Amino acid sequence: MVYDVIVIGAGPAGLTAGIYARSKMMSTLVLESGTVGGQLVALYPEKGIHNYPGFETVQARKLSDKLYAQAESMECDIRENQKVVDIVDGDQKIIVKTQDSEYEGMSVIVAIGMGEFTPRKLGAPGENELEGKGIDYILPVKEDLVGKKVVMFGGGNSAIEMALIADQVTDTTIVHRRPEFRADEMNVKNLNESNIRKIMNANVKSFNGTDHLESITIEQDGKEMTIEADLAVINIGITANLEILKKWGLELTENGLIKVGIDMSTNRHGVFACGDVVDYPGKYKQIITGCGEAATACLMAYKFVKKPYWA
């Protein structure tokens, strides 16, 4: 079968592209290298999202589930565990190759987020030894936090939002290496009004424990302190691997992301892109902007494939 559009990636942007493509009655294949949900589920499943229109607050996992259900209801062909290894031009079509299959499409939308990624580590003594033994990079479900002393590391929206979730059920501290947070004002306001203990201008000296995390030694203003902890959650960003984009023949910006035009077109004929993987002046990485870019990419793919009289 030759699909009208093949979407690579099943995070919010990829699923939105699939939904819009089906609204245009385009035959649509969505390929995901892992499981549906993308970074939203892989990194922040318990995170509460407060700025997605239509929801006062929605859990990241639930938002992903809703997008997935909508895409399935519109008969997107969604296939998990299909890692795309190459995109090549065929005879009047584009061939998308995965590790074990080949798919043919008239157009392609790349929506792979930050590609293969790993959470950044602090690099402090004891971190590697205690990973999975009280040190984690994803916040567990709230039920597993009850009765634990939780220490969150980070200063962005995700770190604060995770700390606020933990604060609902247990004693919580947030540690940031700078004097102020890099987060939305509303999140900072909520943090300041919570019971969360804040330790600013601080660096980790060591994570301490034998079979399990017991305490954390922190340096603040030249002085060391040791705080008890049962769980440390490190949320200081991710290290992305987007080397595959070069193999796909896509022009990249100096940031290593896909260079797109205002219509989400790439340098390759019939290949469009959206979401965190694209870059342009004024780019703002948010779920809602990725979904908006997906709608544009889909419309451009529709014009490219169907060539309506008004295009």
Summary of the structure (lengths in Angstrom):
residues: 311
radius of gyration: 21.5
end to end distance: 25.8
largest distance: 70.6
contacts: 1057
relative contact order: 0.17
helix: 27%
strand: 30%
